[in-house]
Amino acid sequence: MEISRKLAILVFFGVPVIIGGGIVYAIFGGMVPVVVWEIFLLLLAGAIVSG
């Protein structure tokens, strides 16, 4: 997989981090669930990019 495609995947995962982080914060009212959400997306993006 070329570098441009890897970067596009990471940018694509940036949207759920920002939007999803706000939604998770609104639902749960704290930063811990937001951090868990962002770590989950980071691991998922890393798995896709490395694979």
C-alpha positions in Angstrom: 0.0 0.0 0.0 1.5 3.3 -1.0 2.1 6.2 1.4 -0.7 8.4 -0.1 -3.3 5.7 0.5 -2.1 5.2 4.1 -2.3 9.0 4.8 -5.8 9.1 3.2 -7.0 6.3 5.6 -5.6 8.2 8.6 -7.3 11.4 7.4 -10.6 9.4 6.9 -10.4 8.3 10.5 -9.9 11.8 11.7 -13.6 12.6 11.1 -15.0 9.9 13.4 -12.5 11.0 16.0 -13.7 14.6 16.0 -17.4 14.0 15.5 -17.6 10.8 17.4 -15.6 12.2 20.3 -18.2 15.0 20.7 -21.1 12.5 20.5 -19.5 10.2 23.1 -18.8 13.2 25.4 -22.4 14.3 25.1 -23.8 10.9 25.8 -21.4 9.9 28.7 -20.5 13.4 30.0 -16.8 12.7 30.6 -13.4 12.5 29.0 -12.6 8.9 29.9 -15.1 7.4 27.4 -13.8 9.9 24.8 -10.2 8.7 25.3 -11.4 5.0 25.1 -13.2 5.9 21.8 -10.1 7.6 20.4 -7.8 4.7 21.4 -10.2 2.2 19.7 -10.2 4.2 16.5 -6.4 4.6 16.7 -6.0 0.8 17.0 -8.4 0.2 14.2 -6.7 2.7 11.9 -3.3 1.2 12.7 -4.5 -2.3 11.9 -5.9 -1.2 8.6 -2.8 0.8 7.6 -0.3 -1.9 8.7 -2.3 -4.7 7.0 
